[in-house]
Amino acid sequence: MKKAIRIISLFAAITTAAFMAGCGDDDNDNNNNNTVANAPANAAPLAAKSFTLTGGAGGNRTLRFDTGSGNSGTYTIADAGGTTTETGNYTYTRDANGNDAIVVTTANTTGTQITYTFHFAQSSNGAYSGTYSGGGFNGSFTQTTGGTTGTTTGATTGTTTGTTTGTTTGTTTGTTTGTTTGTTTGTTTGTTTGTTTGTTTGTTTGTTTGTTTGTTTGTTTGTTTGTTTGTTTGTTTGTTTGTTTGTTTGTTTGTTTGTTTGTTTGSTTGGTAPATLPSLHVHVTTGPLSTSSPDYLVTLTGGTAGTFNITNGANGTGTFTYNPVGDNAVLILTYTDAIGDSDTMNLVFTSGSAGTFSGSQVYLGAPVPNFTGT
């Protein structure tokens, strides 16, 4: 009987020791039962986030998850220069370990599918980073910026790359690269590269390169290169190169190069020819007057059409028309005090108040084909 009691006591001691060993502290404070999941559970948290992918040929690339819902969404890939190289749809599946995810992209234009494996090493306040492989590339990824969707009010200073959708109100200073869709109200200062779609109200100062579609209201100062489609209301100052389609209302000052299609309402001023010519001091170098009356003053009244009077070295009266185009203008004098006489002067302005001329005249009823001077 005593022997059986000793055996039972020994068994109880062994069981107690085993139980105490199993309850020991593993110094991890998590009993090895909890695993931190750095990868998002589904595609929704990826929406409007951009990942910079290193290790690819041709430099870094940017993978932007434009949308995300459930286990799928849409994406955009841009090269190191910010140019979009691919768009399409993707599926997202998180691995059971919580840190790895499989992203399968399908390109819109080619239908090509690429399988990426992302290992999420960090997730801090919704910002992700880690390593990846796929499409013949492998390297690291870091979340950079998301998109701007909705309304931005106030001042944006620096560089905006990508797509801005919605309404921007206030002042944008710096460089905008990509696509702006919606309404921009206020002042844009700097360089806008890409496509602006919608309504721009206020003042744009600097260089706009690409396509502006919609309505621009206010003042555009600087250089517009590309295609402007829609309505421009206000003042355009500087150089417009490319195609303007639609209606331009107001004043265009500077140089327009390319094609203007539609309606231009207002005034276009360019080159150095003045819009009107109140008076003209003439020095004749060839023709009958070059010896008899080489210097005289023509006073013009009426803007671009009216009456003239010649004094200070010669005399004559009549009617005139004046047509300025850029640096050139055509002035036609029709004499009423010498019926049948006329001067046709092709003026080339080297400044707003001086230049040369060539043309022809009818002097005392005789044609003079070579009529030149300054």
Number of C-alpha atoms within 10 A of each C-alpha: 5 6 7 8 10 11 10 10 10 10 11 11 10 10 10 10 10 10 10 9 9 8 9 9 10 9 8 7 9 10 11 9 6 8 10 10 18 21 25 20 18 17 21 17 17 23 18 19 21 25 22 20 25 19 15 16 9 9 11 17 23 24 22 25 27 20 19 22 15 13 15 20 20 21 24 20 21 18 18 14 10 14 16 16 11 16 20 20 20 22 19 23 19 21 16 10 12 16 21 22 22 17 20 17 24 20 18 14 9 9 11 10 15 14 16 19 19 24 23 22 15 17 17 8 6 13 17 22 22 20 17 21 18 15 12 10 13 17 15 18 26 18 20 15 16 18 18 18 14 11 15 18 13 12 15 17 14 12 15 20 19 23 21 22 18 16 20 27 18 17 21 26 19 17 21 25 20 20 21 25 19 19 21 26 20 20 22 27 19 20 21 27 19 21 22 25 19 19 22 25 19 19 22 25 19 19 20 25 19 19 21 25 20 19 20 25 19 20 22 25 19 19 20 24 20 19 21 25 20 19 21 26 20 19 21 25 20 19 19 25 19 18 18 25 19 19 18 24 18 18 19 24 18 19 17 19 13 14 13 19 13 14 13 19 13 13 14 18 18 20 17 21 24 20 19 15 21 14 15 15 16 18 18 22 18 16 18 15 16 15 11 11 15 17 19 18 17 21 16 24 17 15 14 17 17 14 19 22 18 18 14 11 12 15 13 15 18 19 18 22 18 20 18 22 16 17 17 19 21 17 20 20 24 23 21 15 11 14 11 13 18 22 19 20 21 19 24 21 21 14 12 12 13 14 16 17 22 19 18 18 22 17 17 12 12 10 13 16 14 13 22 20 19 17
